[in-house]
Protein backbone atom coordinates (compact mmCIF):
# COMPACT_ATOMS: atom_id res chain seq x y z
CA UNK A 1 0.00 0.00 0.00
CA UNK A 2 1.47 3.35 -1.08
CA UNK A 3 1.81 5.83 1.78
CA UNK A 4 0.73 9.45 1.63
CA UNK A 5 3.29 11.97 0.40
CA UNK A 6 3.90 15.69 0.87
CA UNK A 7 1.79 17.95 -1.41
CA UNK A 8 -0.54 15.06 -2.25
CA UNK A 9 -4.28 15.75 -1.95
CA UNK A 10 -6.21 13.35 0.25
CA UNK A 11 -9.73 13.04 1.65
CA UNK A 12 -9.87 12.61 5.42
CA UNK A 13 -12.52 11.57 7.92
CA UNK A 14 -11.54 12.97 11.31
CA UNK A 15 -12.55 13.81 14.86
CA UNK A 16 -10.70 16.44 16.88
CA UNK A 17 -10.86 16.45 20.68
CA UNK A 18 -9.67 18.75 23.45
CA UNK A 19 -9.69 17.35 27.00
CA UNK A 20 -11.69 14.41 25.66
CA UNK A 21 -14.45 16.64 24.26
CA UNK A 22 -15.15 16.75 20.52
CA UNK A 23 -14.63 20.22 19.04
CA UNK A 24 -14.80 19.30 15.35
CA UNK A 25 -15.63 16.24 13.26
CA UNK A 26 -16.86 15.07 9.89
CA UNK A 27 -17.21 11.45 11.00
CA UNK A 28 -20.87 10.56 10.29
CA UNK A 29 -21.16 8.32 13.35
CA UNK A 30 -19.70 10.88 15.79
CA UNK A 31 -21.57 13.76 14.17
CA UNK A 32 -24.91 11.97 14.49
CA UNK A 33 -24.35 11.65 18.24
CA UNK A 34 -23.73 15.40 18.51
CA UNK A 35 -26.38 16.62 16.08
CA UNK A 36 -28.62 14.09 14.27
CA UNK A 37 -29.56 16.73 11.67
CA UNK A 38 -26.00 17.72 10.76
CA UNK A 39 -24.50 16.71 7.39
CA UNK A 40 -20.84 15.58 7.30
CA UNK A 41 -18.67 17.82 5.13
CA UNK A 42 -16.12 16.54 2.65
CA UNK A 43 -12.61 17.38 3.85
CA UNK A 44 -9.88 17.43 1.21
CA UNK A 45 -6.42 18.80 2.01
CA UNK A 46 -2.91 18.72 0.57
CA UNK A 47 -0.44 16.96 2.85
CA UNK A 48 2.14 19.28 4.40
CA UNK A 49 0.74 22.36 2.65
CA UNK A 50 -0.30 24.26 5.76
CA UNK A 51 -4.01 23.68 5.21
CA UNK A 52 -4.38 22.28 8.76
CA UNK A 53 -2.62 22.91 12.08
CA UNK A 54 1.07 21.97 11.95
CA UNK A 55 0.87 18.94 14.23
CA UNK A 56 -1.86 17.32 12.17
CA UNK A 57 -0.16 18.36 8.93
CA UNK A 58 2.91 16.37 9.92
CA UNK A 59 0.81 13.41 11.04
CA UNK A 60 -0.93 13.09 7.66
CA UNK A 61 2.33 12.33 5.84
CA UNK A 62 3.53 8.76 5.44
CA UNK A 63 0.19 7.22 6.39
CA UNK A 64 -1.65 4.27 4.90
CA UNK A 65 -5.08 4.92 3.38
CA UNK A 66 -8.08 3.21 5.04
CA UNK A 67 -6.18 2.72 8.29
CA UNK A 68 -7.34 4.32 11.56
CA UNK A 69 -4.89 6.62 13.36
CA UNK A 70 -4.89 8.53 16.65
CA UNK A 71 -2.37 11.32 17.21
CA UNK A 72 -1.71 13.65 20.15
CA UNK A 73 -0.80 17.23 19.33
CA UNK A 74 0.72 19.74 21.74
CA UNK A 75 -0.69 23.25 22.05
CA UNK A 76 2.43 24.63 20.32
CA UNK A 77 1.68 22.54 17.23
CA UNK A 78 -2.05 23.08 17.54
CA UNK A 79 -3.57 26.53 17.93
CA UNK A 80 -0.59 27.91 19.79
CA UNK A 81 -0.16 29.06 23.40
CA UNK A 82 -2.48 31.61 24.97
CA UNK A 83 -1.06 35.13 24.75
CA UNK A 84 -1.77 37.86 27.29
CA UNK A 85 -1.23 40.44 24.56
CA UNK A 86 -4.40 39.17 22.87
CA UNK A 87 -6.54 40.01 25.90
CA UNK A 88 -7.57 43.62 25.40
CA UNK A 89 -9.69 46.27 27.05
CA UNK A 90 -12.14 47.94 24.67
CA UNK A 91 -14.47 50.87 25.46
CA UNK A 92 -18.06 49.70 25.78
CA UNK A 93 -19.19 52.47 23.42
CA UNK A 94 -17.25 50.77 20.58
CA UNK A 95 -19.86 48.02 20.79
CA UNK A 96 -22.98 50.00 21.68
CA UNK A 97 -22.42 52.46 18.83
CA UNK A 98 -22.92 49.44 16.55
CA UNK A 99 -25.96 48.36 18.58
CA UNK A 100 -24.05 45.41 20.07
CA UNK A 101 -24.46 44.86 23.80
CA UNK A 102 -21.69 42.50 24.98
CA UNK A 103 -22.04 40.13 27.92
CA UNK A 104 -19.51 37.85 29.60
CA UNK A 105 -19.17 34.54 27.73
CA UNK A 106 -20.46 35.94 24.46
CA UNK A 107 -18.49 35.23 21.26
CA UNK A 108 -18.47 37.90 18.55
CA UNK A 109 -16.79 38.67 15.25
CA UNK A 110 -14.75 41.86 15.58
CA UNK A 111 -12.65 43.23 12.72
CA UNK A 112 -12.73 39.83 11.05
CA UNK A 113 -11.52 37.97 14.16
CA UNK A 114 -13.46 35.86 16.62
CA UNK A 115 -13.38 37.35 20.10
CA UNK A 116 -14.73 36.06 23.40
CA UNK A 117 -16.05 38.57 25.91
CA UNK A 118 -14.42 37.75 29.26
CA UNK A 119 -16.02 40.51 31.34
CA UNK A 120 -17.97 43.74 31.15
CA UNK A 121 -17.16 46.24 33.88
CA UNK A 122 -18.67 49.72 33.79
CA UNK A 123 -17.65 51.31 30.52
CA UNK A 124 -14.97 48.72 29.75
CA UNK A 125 -15.11 45.36 27.98
CA UNK A 126 -12.41 42.71 28.44
CA UNK A 127 -12.10 40.91 25.10
CA UNK A 128 -10.06 37.75 24.50
CA UNK A 129 -8.74 37.44 20.94
CA UNK A 130 -7.00 34.10 21.59
CA UNK A 131 -8.31 31.14 19.61
CA UNK A 132 -10.75 29.16 21.81
CA UNK A 133 -8.39 26.16 21.60
CA UNK A 134 -5.19 28.11 22.23
CA UNK A 135 -3.11 26.60 25.04
CA UNK A 136 -4.85 23.24 24.81
CA UNK A 137 -3.34 19.89 23.90
CA UNK A 138 -5.39 18.10 21.25
CA UNK A 139 -5.98 14.64 19.88
CA UNK A 140 -7.15 13.66 16.43
CA UNK A 141 -8.63 10.39 15.24
CA UNK A 142 -8.47 10.18 11.47
CA UNK A 143 -8.72 7.88 8.48
CA UNK A 144 -7.50 8.74 4.99
CA UNK A 145 -10.29 7.48 2.77
CA UNK A 146 -8.65 8.12 -0.60
CA UNK A 147 -6.02 9.98 -2.55
CA UNK A 148 -7.63 12.70 -4.65
CA UNK A 149 -6.54 12.61 -8.29
CA UNK A 150 -9.39 14.58 -9.85
CA UNK A 151 -8.13 18.03 -10.92
CA UNK A 152 -11.49 19.70 -10.29
CA UNK A 153 -11.62 18.43 -6.71
CA UNK A 154 -8.03 19.49 -6.04
CA UNK A 155 -8.72 22.92 -7.52
CA UNK A 156 -11.84 23.41 -5.40
CA UNK A 157 -9.95 22.39 -2.25
CA UNK A 158 -7.14 24.83 -3.07
CA UNK A 159 -9.46 27.78 -3.74
CA UNK A 160 -11.62 27.07 -0.69
CA UNK A 161 -8.63 27.24 1.63
CA UNK A 162 -6.27 29.79 0.07
CA UNK A 163 -8.81 32.18 -1.48
CA UNK A 164 -11.76 31.59 0.87
CA UNK A 165 -14.11 31.80 -2.10
CA UNK A 166 -14.79 29.80 -5.26
CA UNK A 167 -14.15 31.61 -8.57
CA UNK A 168 -15.61 30.31 -11.81
CA UNK A 169 -13.13 28.03 -13.56
CA UNK A 170 -12.79 25.39 -16.26
CA UNK A 171 -10.42 22.45 -16.49
CA UNK A 172 -9.07 21.68 -19.98
CA UNK A 173 -5.95 20.36 -21.69
CA UNK A 174 -4.16 23.68 -21.14
CA UNK A 175 -4.75 23.57 -17.39
CA UNK A 176 -7.17 25.44 -15.15
CA UNK A 177 -8.73 28.64 -16.50
CA UNK A 178 -10.20 31.12 -14.02
CA UNK A 179 -12.88 33.46 -15.34
CA UNK A 180 -13.19 36.57 -13.19
CA UNK A 181 -13.19 40.36 -13.27
CA UNK A 182 -9.88 42.01 -14.16
CA UNK A 183 -9.51 43.38 -10.60
CA UNK A 184 -8.97 39.84 -9.30
CA UNK A 185 -6.02 39.06 -11.58
CA UNK A 186 -3.30 40.26 -9.12
CA UNK A 187 -4.76 38.01 -6.42
CA UNK A 188 -4.78 34.99 -8.72
CA UNK A 189 -1.25 35.79 -9.88
CA UNK A 190 -0.06 35.81 -6.27
CA UNK A 191 -1.27 32.22 -5.83
CA UNK A 192 -0.26 30.97 -9.29
CA UNK A 193 3.06 29.35 -8.31
CA UNK A 194 1.61 27.67 -5.22
CA UNK A 195 -1.39 26.44 -7.19
CA UNK A 196 0.73 24.88 -9.92
CA UNK A 197 2.97 23.23 -7.31
CA UNK A 198 0.08 21.59 -5.47
CA UNK A 199 -2.55 20.99 -8.13
CA UNK A 200 -0.04 20.13 -10.85
CA UNK A 201 -1.77 22.15 -13.58
CA UNK A 202 -0.99 25.48 -15.20
CA UNK A 203 -3.20 28.30 -13.93
CA UNK A 204 -4.60 30.74 -16.50
CA UNK A 205 -6.64 33.89 -15.97
CA UNK A 206 -9.39 35.10 -18.29
CA UNK A 207 -10.87 38.51 -17.59
CA UNK A 208 -14.63 38.82 -18.00
CA UNK A 209 -16.96 41.78 -17.94
CA UNK A 210 -18.87 42.23 -14.70
CA UNK A 211 -22.42 41.00 -14.87
CA UNK A 212 -24.92 43.84 -15.18
CA UNK A 213 -26.98 44.42 -12.11
CA UNK A 214 -30.61 43.51 -12.47
CA UNK A 215 -32.91 46.46 -12.38
CA UNK A 216 -34.98 46.38 -9.25
CA UNK A 217 -38.69 46.80 -9.64
CA UNK A 218 -40.81 48.05 -6.79
CA UNK A 219 -44.54 47.63 -6.54
CA UNK A 220 -46.37 50.26 -4.62
CA UNK A 221 -49.74 49.53 -3.14
CA UNK A 222 -52.18 52.41 -2.75
CA UNK A 223 -55.06 52.26 -0.39
CA UNK A 224 -58.24 54.22 -0.94
CA UNK A 225 -59.90 55.84 2.03
CA UNK A 226 -63.26 54.36 2.83
C-alpha positions in Angstrom: 0.0 0.0 0.0 1.5 3.4 -1.1 1.8 5.8 1.8 0.7 9.5 1.6 3.3 12.0 0.4 3.9 15.7 0.9 1.8 18.0 -1.4 -0.5 15.1 -2.3 -4.3 15.7 -1.9 -6.2 13.4 0.3 -9.7 13.0 1.7 -9.9 12.6 5.4 -12.5 11.6 7.9 -11.5 13.0 11.3 -12.6 13.8 14.9 -10.7 16.4 16.9 -10.9 16.5 20.7 -9.7 18.8 23.4 -9.7 17.3 27.0 -11.7 14.4 25.7 -14.4 16.6 24.3 -15.2 16.8 20.5 -14.6 20.2 19.0 -14.8 19.3 15.3 -15.6 16.2 13.3 -16.9 15.1 9.9 -17.2 11.5 11.0 -20.9 10.6 10.3 -21.2 8.3 13.4 -19.7 10.9 15.8 -21.6 13.8 14.2 -24.9 12.0 14.5 -24.4 11.6 18.2 -23.7 15.4 18.5 -26.4 16.6 16.1 -28.6 14.1 14.3 -29.6 16.7 11.7 -26.0 17.7 10.8 -24.5 16.7 7.4 -20.8 15.6 7.3 -18.7 17.8 5.1 -16.1 16.5 2.7 -12.6 17.4 3.9 -9.9 17.4 1.2 -6.4 18.8 2.0 -2.9 18.7 0.6 -0.4 17.0 2.9 2.1 19.3 4.4 0.7 22.4 2.7 -0.3 24.3 5.8 -4.0 23.7 5.2 -4.4 22.3 8.8 -2.6 22.9 12.1 1.1 22.0 11.9 0.9 18.9 14.2 -1.9 17.3 12.2 -0.2 18.4 8.9 2.9 16.4 9.9 0.8 13.4 11.0 -0.9 13.1 7.7 2.3 12.3 5.8 3.5 8.8 5.4 0.2 7.2 6.4 -1.6 4.3 4.9 -5.1 4.9 3.4 -8.1 3.2 5.0 -6.2 2.7 8.3 -7.3 4.3 11.6 -4.9 6.6 13.4 -4.9 8.5 16.6 -2.4 11.3 17.2 -1.7 13.6 20.2 -0.8 17.2 19.3 0.7 19.7 21.7 -0.7 23.2 22.1 2.4 24.6 20.3 1.7 22.5 17.2 -2.1 23.1 17.5 -3.6 26.5 17.9 -0.6 27.9 19.8 -0.2 29.1 23.4 -2.5 31.6 25.0 -1.1 35.1 24.8 -1.8 37.9 27.3 -1.2 40.4 24.6 -4.4 39.2 22.9 -6.5 40.0 25.9 -7.6 43.6 25.4 -9.7 46.3 27.1 -12.1 47.9 24.7 -14.5 50.9 25.5 -18.1 49.7 25.8 -19.2 52.5 23.4 -17.2 50.8 20.6 -19.9 48.0 20.8 -23.0 50.0 21.7 -22.4 52.5 18.8 -22.9 49.4 16.6 -26.0 48.4 18.6 -24.1 45.4 20.1 -24.5 44.9 23.8 -21.7 42.5 25.0 -22.0 40.1 27.9 -19.5 37.8 29.6 -19.2 34.5 27.7 -20.5 35.9 24.5 -18.5 35.2 21.3 -18.5 37.9 18.6 -16.8 38.7 15.2 -14.7 41.9 15.6 -12.7 43.2 12.7 -12.7 39.8 11.0 -11.5 38.0 14.2 -13.5 35.9 16.6 -13.4 37.3 20.1 -14.7 36.1 23.4 -16.0 38.6 25.9 -14.4 37.8 29.3 -16.0 40.5 31.3 -18.0 43.7 31.1 -17.2 46.2 33.9 -18.7 49.7 33.8 -17.6 51.3 30.5 -15.0 48.7 29.7 -15.1 45.4 28.0 -12.4 42.7 28.4 -12.1 40.9 25.1 -10.1 37.7 24.5 -8.7 37.4 20.9 -7.0 34.1 21.6 -8.3 31.1 19.6 -10.7 29.2 21.8 -8.4 26.2 21.6 -5.2 28.1 22.2 -3.1 26.6 25.0 -4.9 23.2 24.8 -3.3 19.9 23.9 -5.4 18.1 21.2 -6.0 14.6 19.9 -7.2 13.7 16.4 -8.6 10.4 15.2 -8.5 10.2 11.5 -8.7 7.9 8.5 -7.5 8.7 5.0 -10.3 7.5 2.8 -8.6 8.1 -0.6 -6.0 10.0 -2.5 -7.6 12.7 -4.6 -6.5 12.6 -8.3 -9.4 14.6 -9.9 -8.1 18.0 -10.9 -11.5 19.7 -10.3 -11.6 18.4 -6.7 -8.0 19.5 -6.0 -8.7 22.9 -7.5 -11.8 23.4 -5.4 -10.0 22.4 -2.2 -7.1 24.8 -3.1 -9.5 27.8 -3.7 -11.6 27.1 -0.7 -8.6 27.2 1.6 -6.3 29.8 0.1 -8.8 32.2 -1.5 -11.8 31.6 0.9 -14.1 31.8 -2.1 -14.8 29.8 -5.3 -14.1 31.6 -8.6 -15.6 30.3 -11.8 -13.1 28.0 -13.6 -12.8 25.4 -16.3 -10.4 22.5 -16.5 -9.1 21.7 -20.0 -6.0 20.4 -21.7 -4.2 23.7 -21.1 -4.7 23.6 -17.4 -7.2 25.4 -15.1 -8.7 28.6 -16.5 -10.2 31.1 -14.0 -12.9 33.5 -15.3 -13.2 36.6 -13.2 -13.2 40.4 -13.3 -9.9 42.0 -14.2 -9.5 43.4 -10.6 -9.0 39.8 -9.3 -6.0 39.1 -11.6 -3.3 40.3 -9.1 -4.8 38.0 -6.4 -4.8 35.0 -8.7 -1.2 35.8 -9.9 -0.1 35.8 -6.3 -1.3 32.2 -5.8 -0.3 31.0 -9.3 3.1 29.3 -8.3 1.6 27.7 -5.2 -1.4 26.4 -7.2 0.7 24.9 -9.9 3.0 23.2 -7.3 0.1 21.6 -5.5 -2.6 21.0 -8.1 0.0 20.1 -10.8 -1.8 22.1 -13.6 -1.0 25.5 -15.2 -3.2 28.3 -13.9 -4.6 30.7 -16.5 -6.6 33.9 -16.0 -9.4 35.1 -18.3 -10.9 38.5 -17.6 -14.6 38.8 -18.0 -17.0 41.8 -17.9 -18.9 42.2 -14.7 -22.4 41.0 -14.9 -24.9 43.8 -15.2 -27.0 44.4 -12.1 -30.6 43.5 -12.5 -32.9 46.5 -12.4 -35.0 46.4 -9.3 -38.7 46.8 -9.6 -40.8 48.0 -6.8 -44.5 47.6 -6.5 -46.4 50.3 -4.6 -49.7 49.5 -3.1 -52.2 52.4 -2.8 -55.1 52.3 -0.4 -58.2 54.2 -0.9 -59.9 55.8 2.0 -63.3 54.4 2.8 
